[in-house]
Amino acid sequence: MRRSSVLFPSRAALLALALLGSACDNGPEVTLPTPNPVTQEFTGSLTLNGATTHSFDALTAGRSAAEITAISPEGSFIGFQLGTWSGVVCTAVLSNDAGTLASVLQATTQSPASLCVRLHDPNGTLVDKTVTYTVKVTHPG
């Protein structure tokens, strides 16, 4: 009696494995959708000791990039940061205090995130001028 009770669970386990094995299908591979990148442009101007923050949402994990696509007067440089947005503060993750035309910052997020790009007057260098800029941001949509 004892022997058959020990074998009974083993037979049940084998039967369960056989049923599960026959239910498996090696059909077509599942391909996860590629996030559609979203591109946004932000424009603004900076004066002595000024700063401007633009926030955006990466709706899925993936690569985000920010590029200064226009800056005037030509040859100007500005502080350029890419970071996380709390709803109040842009916490810099990547920073370039000498951002010029075509400067790029790139980051990859592991999940959806609120992000930001911040532009500022580095070290009070914009004494006698106002700098205008355009920043193009591409992020997962």
HELIX and SHEET records of a PDB file:
HELIX    1   1 ARG A    2  ALA A   23  1                                  22    
HELIX    2   2 PRO A  122  GLY A  124  5                                   3    
SHEET    1   A 4 PRO A  37  LEU A  46  0                                        
SHEET    2   A 4 VAL A 131  PRO A 140 -1                                        
SHEET    3   A 4 GLY A  62  SER A  72 -1                                        
SHEET    4   A 4 VAL A 104  THR A 109 -1                                        
SHEET    1   B 4 ALA A  51  ALA A  58  0                                        
SHEET    2   B 4 ALA A 113  HIS A 120 -1                                        
SHEET    3   B 4 ILE A  78  TRP A  85 -1                                        
SHEET    4   B 4 CYS A  90  GLY A  99 -1                                        
END                                                                             
